[in-house]
Amino acid sequence: MRPAVVLCAWTAIVLAQNPASSQSADSGTWTATEGTLTTHSRGGKTSTYRLEKRNHPKNVRDPMIVLDGQTFVTAYSKPPW
């Protein structure tokens, strides 16, 4: 798993769920397995997201991650999963 990609995708989901929040509003740690992303906020909240690794359906050379059904594709050229 590429940690920077997962972190960026998780940040996008958090901001999409609560547009008034900012990255500085809370911090914490996260862990990932092949099938889940679990976040641990310093504020005490734990959230778990379903995590999938897929290649783009039209351009199979582009790897994607999917968090709870929301897809994220890298902006840089990366090898497919």
Secondary structure, DSSP 8 states (H G I E B T S, - for coil): --HHHHHHHHHHHHHHH-TT--TTS--EEEEE-SSEEEEEETTS-EEEEEEEEEE-SSSTTSEEEEETTEEEE-SS-----
